[in-house]
């Protein structure tokens, strides 16, 4: 059961894959039964992600606040990328950052609690196209500007799916035109991914693992 297992389905949009990546997905964790995890019910073998709901955050929402998490980019390049947009307050988490501010750019060293607080109140997120952060952002109704990592077919495929869902803009370099367009994008509705794993636990305990359709319907029925 994993996001990677979703790519075993021929219904999931994929880009940037090749023979090696397909073989890796098939052989990484061999099993008789697979459950993929993804943002849409592409087929009966795919369930939604479980997200610990943070509760209502509308009262904390700050329209001009943007969370930035690009840990594989050079920090100075990220700062240079953001400096020409003084109308927004960027909260930039980076492994090489120390807590300090440069005008409208607020640098933050890694902190899970601080990150979640800033995620809750931000209007949008600029990040790579990893599954976990994107899922949290979708649950909170945050718009996404994604830069998938080069050579990572999973991230490029994630970006493609979110683009198809009209939930993200995608860039392949630190593109200021893309940022300008994205900043004018409207706020998105929250997606109600499940947080209660009881249906999954019941399915596991019953041992009827080839019957995935009922589990699929139970978990997706409440997702808006």
C-alpha positions in Angstrom: 0.0 0.0 0.0 1.7 3.1 -1.2 1.6 6.0 -3.6 4.2 4.3 -5.7 1.9 1.3 -6.1 -0.7 3.6 -7.8 1.6 3.7 -10.8 1.0 -0.1 -11.4 -2.4 1.0 -12.7 -2.6 1.8 -16.4 -5.3 4.4 -15.6 -2.9 6.7 -13.7 -1.4 9.6 -15.7 2.3 9.1 -16.1 5.0 11.1 -17.7 8.8 10.9 -17.8 8.9 7.1 -17.1 11.0 4.5 -19.0 11.7 0.8 -18.9 13.9 1.1 -15.8 11.4 3.1 -13.8 8.6 0.7 -14.7 10.7 -2.3 -13.7 11.6 -0.6 -10.4 7.9 0.0 -9.6 7.0 -3.6 -10.4 9.9 -5.1 -8.4 10.5 -2.6 -5.5 8.0 -4.3 -3.2 6.6 -7.5 -4.8 3.2 -8.5 -3.5 0.1 -10.5 -4.4 -2.3 -7.6 -3.7 -1.6 -3.9 -4.2 -3.4 -0.7 -3.0 -2.3 2.5 -4.6 -2.8 5.8 -3.0 -3.6 8.8 -5.1 -5.7 12.0 -5.4 -8.4 10.5 -7.7 -10.1 7.1 -7.9 -8.5 6.1 -11.2 -9.5 2.4 -10.6 -10.7 0.1 -7.8 -7.1 -0.6 -6.6 -6.6 3.1 -5.7 -7.6 4.6 -2.3 -7.3 8.3 -1.2 -4.6 9.5 1.1 -5.3 9.6 4.8 -4.7 13.1 6.1 -4.8 14.2 9.8 -7.3 17.0 9.5 -6.2 20.2 11.0 -9.8 21.5 11.5 -11.1 24.8 10.2 -8.4 27.3 9.2 -10.4 30.0 7.4 -9.9 32.4 10.3 -6.1 32.0 10.0 -6.0 32.5 6.2 -3.7 35.3 5.1 -4.2 36.3 1.5 -0.7 37.6 0.8 1.2 34.8 2.6 2.9 32.1 0.6 4.8 29.1 1.9 7.9 28.1 0.0 9.6 24.7 0.3 12.3 24.1 -2.3 15.0 22.3 -0.3 16.9 21.1 -3.4 17.3 24.5 -4.8 20.2 26.9 -4.0 18.9 29.2 -1.2 20.4 32.3 -2.7 18.6 31.5 -6.0 15.3 31.0 -4.2 15.7 34.4 -2.5 16.6 36.1 -5.8 13.5 34.4 -7.4 11.1 35.9 -4.8 12.6 39.3 -4.3 10.7 41.0 -7.2 7.3 40.3 -5.6 7.2 42.6 -2.6 3.4 42.5 -2.4 3.6 39.0 -1.0 5.0 37.7 2.3 7.1 34.5 1.5 7.8 32.1 4.3 10.7 30.0 3.0 11.8 26.8 4.7 15.2 25.5 3.7 17.7 23.2 5.2 20.4 25.9 4.9 18.3 28.7 6.3 18.4 30.3 9.7 15.4 32.2 11.1 15.7 35.7 9.7 13.8 38.1 7.4 14.9 40.0 4.3 12.1 42.5 3.7 9.1 40.4 2.5 11.1 37.1 2.5 11.1 35.3 5.8 13.6 32.5 6.0 12.9 29.6 8.3 15.1 26.7 9.4 13.4 23.2 9.3 10.6 22.9 11.9 7.7 20.6 11.5 5.4 22.5 13.9 6.4 25.9 12.4 5.9 24.6 8.9 2.4 23.3 9.7 1.4 26.6 11.2 2.6 28.5 8.2 1.0 26.0 5.9 -2.4 26.5 7.6 -2.4 30.2 7.2 -0.8 30.6 3.8 -2.8 31.2 0.7 -0.6 29.0 -1.4 2.5 26.7 -1.6 5.5 26.8 -3.9 7.2 23.4 -3.7 8.5 20.3 -5.5 5.8 17.8 -6.5 6.1 15.4 -3.6 2.9 13.5 -2.7 2.7 14.2 1.0 3.0 18.0 1.0 0.7 18.3 -2.0 -1.9 16.1 -0.2 -1.8 18.3 2.9 -2.1 21.4 0.8 -5.1 20.0 -1.1 -6.8 19.1 2.2 -6.3 22.7 3.4 -7.4 24.3 0.1 -4.1 25.8 -0.9 -3.2 26.6 -4.4 0.1 25.0 -5.6 3.0 26.1 -7.8 5.1 23.0 -8.4 8.6 22.5 -9.7 9.0 18.7 -10.1 12.5 17.4 -9.5 14.5 16.6 -12.6 14.6 12.9 -13.3 11.9 12.0 -10.8 9.1 10.5 -12.9 6.9 10.2 -9.9 7.1 13.9 -9.2 6.5 14.8 -12.9 3.5 12.5 -12.9 2.1 14.0 -9.7 2.4 17.5 -11.3 0.6 16.3 -14.4 -2.3 14.9 -12.4 -2.6 18.1 -10.3 -2.5 20.1 -13.5 -5.2 18.0 -15.0 -7.3 18.5 -11.8 -6.7 22.3 -12.2 -5.2 22.3 -8.7 -1.6 23.4 -9.6 0.5 25.4 -11.9 3.7 23.7 -13.0 7.1 25.2 -13.8 10.4 23.4 -14.8 12.7 26.2 -13.6 12.4 29.1 -11.3 10.1 31.0 -13.7 9.1 34.4 -12.6 6.4 34.6 -15.2 4.9 31.4 -13.9 5.0 32.8 -10.4 3.3 36.1 -11.5 0.5 34.1 -13.2 0.1 31.8 -10.2 -0.1 34.6 -7.6 -3.3 35.8 -9.4 -4.9 32.4 -9.3 -8.0 32.1 -7.1 -8.1 30.3 -3.8 -9.1 26.6 -4.1 -11.8 24.6 -2.2 -10.6 22.1 0.3 -10.6 18.4 -0.6 -12.0 16.3 2.1 -9.6 13.4 2.1 -10.4 10.8 4.9 -8.6 10.8 8.3 -10.4 7.8 9.8 -8.7 4.5 8.7 -11.5 2.3 10.1 -12.8 1.1 6.7 -9.2 0.1 5.7 -8.6 -1.7 9.0 -11.9 -3.6 8.7 -10.9 -4.6 5.1 -7.5 -5.8 6.2 -8.9 -7.8 9.1 -11.5 -9.5 6.9 -8.8 -10.9 4.7 -10.9 -10.6 1.5 -8.1 -8.7 -0.1 -9.0 -9.3 -3.7 -12.3 -7.5 -3.1 -11.2 -3.9 -3.3 -14.2 -2.3 -4.9 -16.2 -1.9 -1.7 -13.2 -0.5 0.1 -12.7 1.9 -2.8 -16.3 3.1 -2.7 -16.3 3.5 1.1 -13.2 5.7 1.2 -14.0 7.8 -1.8 -17.7 8.5 -1.1 -16.9 11.3 1.3 -14.2 13.0 -0.8 -15.4 16.2 -2.3 
